Amino acid sequence: MTEQDIWQLSATELTRLTRRGNLSAEAAVEAALGRMAAVNPDLNAVVEDLSTQARSRARALDKARESGVEPGPLHGVPVTIKINVDQAGHATSNGVVALKDLIAPADAPVVENLQKAGAVVIGRTNTPEFSFRADTDNPLHGRTHNPWGRHISAGGSSGGAGAAVMAGIGALAHGNDIGGSLRFPAAANGAVTVKPGLGRVPAWNPSQRAERGLLAQLMSVQGLITRTAEDLHLAMPSLIAPDPRDPFHVPMPWRGTDTQQPLKVAFTRNTHGYDLHPEVEAALLTARDALRDAGYIVEEVEPPNVFDAGRSGYRALMGEIHALMKADVDAAGSQTVRDIFAVYFQEFPPFTGDELLKVMAQRTDFARQWSLFMQEYPLVLSPFLPQPFFRPDRDTEGATGVQEVLGCAVYSYAMNFLGLPAASVPARLAELPGGPQPINVQIAAQRWREDLAVDACKVIEDRVGRMCLPLWKRMQRAQ
């Protein structure tokens, strides 16, 4: 088996070999490192190369297995970690120059859980400043490019993670999501992800100097970006392992209890006043038909008002950000990010004072409406964005740019405000004037039922195919 054969394997395919001893962890890691050396200089997805320690860890894993130690479920799987999460001995810079020397004293729970499962961290991936853009660029590490081409943003804030995993740099990529930061890069690069629901994955950074605001605690989650849905089923049970440092983590198994079959899926094309692009509609119809053919009952029916929930939630988050984070952005951010935040505050007027308290209370009403609706429809298939993914720096182009990037993304941040799981999966490869680009759809699920959303992603993926395959052909032609 050649290095190229190995780096192209999914995490599921890799572990079938590594756990049995048919492939060493060292060989798996070496192949990923070779791919990183080949493509990362052009992409700038991985901004801290951890090759030396990755090789050492892979050798140690191989020796342990040979001595009779039971290999973990992710034995030898190369992974990347986003630079806004603590990894002992490395800077948690969050893309901010002023934080370039903020060295983590210990691993965050997600890093610890992945390593306990046998994964090997090969590098740390890029994020925009303060991890608060849907595009990935910062003065510390520069821009991350989309492997499909420079006509598409790599997404954000986990843009380095999405670009890396789709380009073949590791089989799993860690990321996080407060308003779409797992799903934006998945959509931009044609990857698969599930934003876990509230409390599913333990979260904490040992380097943090103060606790996050309440809305950040309620809306932000840790997760993974992958090339295939089955890798989420493989890896997420390790990621959700309990950690007492997160007192609000909910220790539930990955697979839920049996659900009445066949599952009903609510299908909506409503883009709430934004134009629905024909390629996005075509992707939605492909996803709908794939689910129907697999035995799901798919009904075109309108879920509870996602626009009001999403806009209310994002305006509330802006209120908290304005109160707790604006001073840091003003003091340590670039002019670019300060200008973007100014437009955020203009387009999502922050709730403050009594208004903020009222909308935080109203969150329960929004969530109750969805909970009742999802008793009948455990899954909701919707657009993620109404248009194909935007070009780099679109969010720097004033109000119209921010509207195209975030204003229309109500299906994204509404799920964070509601605390519901939401998956993103490619359902079409569009041939557009600027070049080819994947089109992802979103599948929201009942609380605690990420597994159902990933099952649906697998059905759609089986119909459409893994988007990494045409991407790698395109990358090879470009070399």
N, C-alpha and C positions, 0 to 999 in steps of 0.2 A: 504494500500500500504506500503510495507516494505522499509527500507532504501536502500536495494539492488535494488529493483524495481526503486527507484527514481534516484540513481546515474547513472543508465544505460540509462536513458532517454536522448534523444537529446535535444538541446536547443529549437527546434521547439515543440517537445512533451511537454517539461516542461512549456513553456509559454502558451500553450493551457489550462493548468491547473492553473497556478499561476495567470494569468490575470483575470480569471473568479472567483478566490477565492476557487477553488476546491482543491488547494494545496497551503500551505503558502510558502512564500519566505524562512522563517526560516527552514521549513522542507527540502526544496530543498538544501539549503546551508548546513544544518546539515548532510545530506546524503553524499554530496561531501566531507565534512570535515572528515567524518567517513572513506570514501574510501581513502582519502589522508593519514590518520593515519595508515591504514592497509597496503598500498602498497608503499608509498613513501620512507620509510626507506631502502628498497631494491633498489629502482630506483634512488633516489637522483635527482628527476626532479624538485621539488619545494625546493628552498634553503632558502626561508623566509616564515614562516608560519604566515598567517594573520588571524587565526581562531577567535581571540577575536573581532577584529574590523569587521570581516565578520558577525559574529552573531549579533552584535549590529546594523549593517546596515540593515540586513535582517529583524530584528524586527521593525526597523523604517519604512521600506518599507511596511510591513504588516499593521502597524498602519495608515500610510498615505492612503493606499488603503481602509481600513475600514472606514476612515473618509470622503471618497468620492473623493479622488485624483485619477485622471485617471492614471492607471499603464502604465509604459513605455513598449515599444515593447520587451525589454529583462528583464522584471520584475522578479527578483529573480534568474536569471541565474548565476550560479557560473562560474567565469572566472579566468584565471591566466594572469599575466603580466610579460614580460621578463625583466631581471634586467639591461638591457641597456637603458631602457626608464624611464623617470621621473615619480615617484609617490610621491606626497607630503609627506615629513617626512621620506622617505626611501632612502637607498643608491642606487645610480645609479652606481654600481661598474664595470659593463661591464666585470666581471670576473677577475678584476685586483686588486691585493692586495693593491696597492698604492691608489686605489679609493674606498676602503671599507668604508670610512667615508664621501664620497661625497653625502651629504643629499640633496635631491631635495626640492627646495623651493615651488614648485607648481606642479600640474599634467600636463603631456604632453597632447596634444589634443586628442590622442587616448584613454588615460585613462579617460579623462573628458567626451568624447563622449560615451564611454561604460557605465560609471556611470550615465550619464544623461538619458540613455535609460533604466536604472533600473538594470543593471548587478551588481553583487557583487564580488569584488576581494577577493579570498580566499588565494592567495599566489603569490610569485614571482619566476620565473623559471630561470633555469641555462643557461649559455652561455659560450662558450670558451673565453679565453683571447682576449680582444679587439673585440669580436664577429667576428673573422676573421679566423675561421676554419669550415670545414664541419663535424667536430666531436666535441663533447662537453665534455671538461675537463679543469680544471684550478686549480692553487694552492690555490685559496681562498675557493672554495666550493667543489672541487673534481670532479669526473666523474659522468655523468648521464648515466644510463644503459638503454638499449632498453628493453621494456617489453616483446618482443618476445624471448629474451635470449641474452646472452653475446657474441654470435657469430656474432652479427651485431652491428655496431655503432648506437647510437641514432640519428646520424646526427647533423648538425649544420648550422648556429649558433644557431637557435632556437630549439636546441635539447631537452632542458628541457620542452619546450612547447609541442613538438610533443609527447614525452614520457608520459607527464602528461595527456593530453587529451585522448590519446588512452587507457591509463590504467584506465580511468574513474575519474580522478581528475579534475572535472569541465567539463562543456559541450563545452566551448570555450577557446581557448588559443591564446593570443596575441603573435605575432612574427614580425620580419622584414626581409628584403631581399635586399641585394646589389648585390648578384651574384648567389643566390639560397637558401638563409637562411630560407625561408619558405618551399621551395619545397624539399630541401634535407631531413629535418626531416619528412616531410609528406611521402616521399618515403621510408625512413628508417623504419617508424613505421606503415605504411599503412593508413595514414590519408588523408584528402582531404584539399586542400587549393587553393587559387588563389592569385598569386602575382599581385597586382593591377598595372595598368599603371601609368605613370608619372603624378603627380598632383592630383590623385584620393583621397588619404587620407591625411589630414593635418598632418604635421610632424614638431616637434620642441621640444627640451629639454630645459626647463627653466634653468637648471643647467649648460648648456654648456658655456664655456668661450670664444669660438671663433666660427665663422660660419664654416660649413663643406666646403670642397673643392667642386668645381663646378661639377666634375664627381660624387662625392658622392651624391650631391644634385640631379643629373640627374638619378642616377642608384638605389638609396636606396628608399625603400617604406615600409610602415607599413601594416600589414594584420592580418589575423586570420587563425589558424589551427583548423579543426573540424573533427568530426567522420563521418559526412554525408553532402552531397552537399546542401541539403535543408537548413542547418543551415547557410551556407554562404549567401543564399538569405534572410534569416531572419535577420542576424546580420550586414552584410556589409552596408546596408543603414544607420544604426546608426553610423558606423565607419567613413563614408565619409562625415558626417555633417561638414559644413564649420567652420573654425577657423581663425580669422584675423591674428593670429601669424604666419601663413604660407602664405606669400603673393603670392605664386605661386599655391596655391590650386585651382582646377577647380571645381566650384559648379555645378555639373551635377547630375541628378537623377541616381539611380542605374540601372533601366531598360531603355534601349535605345529605340529609335523609331523603328517602325516595320521594319523588314528586309525581303527582298524577300525570300519566301519559295518555295521549300525546300532549306535549307542551303547547300552550297557546302563546303566540307572539303577536304583539301589537306592532303594526307597521305604519310608519308615517313618513310622508314626503314634505310635511309642512316646514318651511324655512322662515316663517314669521316675518314676512315682508322682504326678505332678501331673495334675489333671483336664484332659482335652482338651475345649475348648469346641466345640460343634457348628459354629459359624461358622468356626473354625480348621480343623476337619475338612473342612468343605465347600470351603474354599480349597485344601486339600491335594488333594482329589479332583479339583477343577477343573484344577489344575496337572498332576496325574497324567494325566488324560484328554487334555489338550492335548498333552503330550509323546508319549503313545501314538499319537494321531491324526497326529502329525508324523513318525512312523516310529521313534521311540525304543522300545527294549525296556524296559518298566518292570516290575520285579518287586518285590513286597512282601517284603522280606528285611531282617533286622536287621544293621546295620553293627557293627563293633567297639564295645565299650562306651564310649559317648560320655560317660556320666555320670561314670565313674571318671576318664577323661582330663580332663574339664572341671573337676570339683571339685578334682582334684589340682593342675591347672595354676593354678586361681584361688587355692587356698590357698598355693601356692608364691609366686605374685605378691604375695599379702598379706604373706608373710614378707619379701620384698624391700622392699615398700612400708613395712612397719613399721620396718625397719632404716634405710632411706635417706630416707624422705619424711615419716614421722610427725612429726618435730620441726618441719618446715616447716609442716605442716597445723596443728599446735598453736600455732605462733607467729603465723601469718599468716591462718589460716582463720577463717571465721565460726563462731559457736556451732552453727549448723545443720550445716555440713559436718563439724565435729568430732564432733558426735553421730552423724552418718551413718557416719563412719569407725569409731566405736566399735562400731556394730552390724555393720559389715563384718567387723571382727576377731572379733566374737562368732560370727557365722554362718559365716564362712570362717576357722576357727582357723589362724593363720599357721604354716606350717612354718618351723622355725628350726634352726640348727646342723646336726647330722648328718642330721636328717630332711629338711631343705631340699636338701642335697647329694644325698641318695638319690632324692628325687622328681625332681630335675633330671636325674639319670642315667636314671630310668625314662621320662622323656619320649621317649627314643629308642625304647623298646619300644612305647609307645603309637603313635608315628608309624610304626613298622615294621608294626604290625598294620593300620593304615589303608592304608599303601602296598601291602601284599599284597592287601588286599580290593579296592582300587581298580584293580588289574590287571584284574579282571573287571568291576567297576562303576566306570567313570571318574567318574560323577556320583552324588550322594546327595541325594535330595529329602526334606526333613524339615520339621517345624514350625520356626519361629524362636522364638516364644513359644507356650505352650500355650493362652493366653487372649488375647482382644483387648487392645490396648494399654492401659496403665494411665492413671489420672488424674494430673494434676500433683501433685507433692509426695508421691506414694505412698511414696517411699523415706524420707520423714521420719517414717513411722508405725511405727517400731520394727521388730522382727524379722519380723512378718507382712508389712509393707510391703516390706522388703528381699527377702524370699523371693519375693513376687509380681514384683518388678522384676528381680532378679538371680538368686535361688536357682534359679528354674525355667529360666533361660536357658542351660542347659548346651550346647545346640547352637551357641550364640554363642561363648562364650569357649573352648570346646574347640578350635575351629578356630584360634584364636590360639595356643594352647599347642602344637598340632600343626604350625603354620606352613603350613596349607593354605588355598587360596583358598576363599571362600564368598560367594555372591551372595544378594541379597535382592530380591524382586520382588512387587508386589501381585498377588494372585490372586482377590480378592473385595472388594466393597464391602458391608459389613455394616450393616444398619439395626438399631441397638440402642436401648434405651430412652433413653440419654443423647444419642443423635444418630448420624449415619452415621460410620463410620470404616473405613479400609482394613485389610485383613488380608494381610500378606505371608507368603510362605514362603521357606525357605532352600534353596539349591542349592550344595552343596560339590563341589569338583572335585579331580582329581589335581593334584599339585604341578606348578607352572608352566603350568597349563591354565585360567587365568582365562577365556580365550576360549571354552572349552566351556561354562562356567557362564553366560556372557553370551549365548551362542547359545540356551541353554535358556530364559533369561529372555525373550528375544525371542519365542520360540514361545508362552510363557505370556501375554506382553503382547498378542500378536496375537489370542489368544482372549478375553482379558478387556477389553482396551482400555487406553489411557493414563489413569491415575487423575487426572491433572491436569484433564481435561476436565469431569467432574462437579464437581470441586472449584471450578473457576473459575465455573461456573454458580451454585454455592452462594454463593460469595463475592460475586458480582454481585447476587444476590437480597438479600443482607444489607446492601448499601450503601444 
